[in-house]
């Protein structure tokens, strides 16, 4: 009995809600697994392709509801893409990606069908912050477009990249998205303060973005960095505009992250700003 599942409900031909003595209520997915099945039937453990043990009750209900609204062929393709992501990263994904990414891509396909194109205002920041996830998101979009004969817009690559990073880092999508939004806000601040137009494809901008990513992570974890006092004095004296701008950036980070940002960060930001504005 420990090697079997008892069916509670067949959502469609490919999805079952079942009960297991060890795992509790779980979702089983497999081609034709639900065909002709009814409440109380038994499913052997090797008769499914994927099992989801969603311990969060709210997420479990969300996922069950989501599965009833998706075309079975599309669901099959999306499950295949999540499997593809898992194989490409070669490490476990947070199970929440099955809800979040399935829901997002399904909604994106509906928007496309209705002729709506939702822009992604943080596409370049996402691409710079998470280059591997962005590349993987690009591959996923290309595969979906080919399989469904559609043309999802480029902006969707950025959204998928955030979902992938969220799953890999075990951070919520809102927290991951906050990085892109904050960096976009800081970039606008730099342009306004230094009266420059930043080339978002330049090497120095990519370096700044990666530095900001690690700065935000240090702030969130409470990690300190050593302040080189002599260098701080020199930069403040030689590049006052860049130095003042770095402090404006620090104040914005403190407001958004609601955590202290150490003074030493101003030194490193000033050097990046100087490189950015002096090609």
Buried (B, 14 or more C-beta within 10 A) or exposed (E): EEEBBBBEBBBBBBBBBBEBEEEEBBBBBBEEBBEEBEEEBEBEEEBBBBBBEBEEEEBBEBBBEBBEEBEBEBBBBBBBBBEBBBEBBEEEBBBBBBBBBBBBBBEBBEBBEEEEEEEBEBBBBBBBBBEEBBBBBBBBBEBBEEBBEEEBBEBBBBBBBBBBBBBBBEBEBEEBBBBBBBBBBBBEBBEEBBEEEBEBEEEBBBBBBBBBBEBBEBBBEEEEBEBEEEBBEEBBEEBEBBBBBBBBBBEBBEEBBEEEBBEBBBBBBBBBBBBBBEE
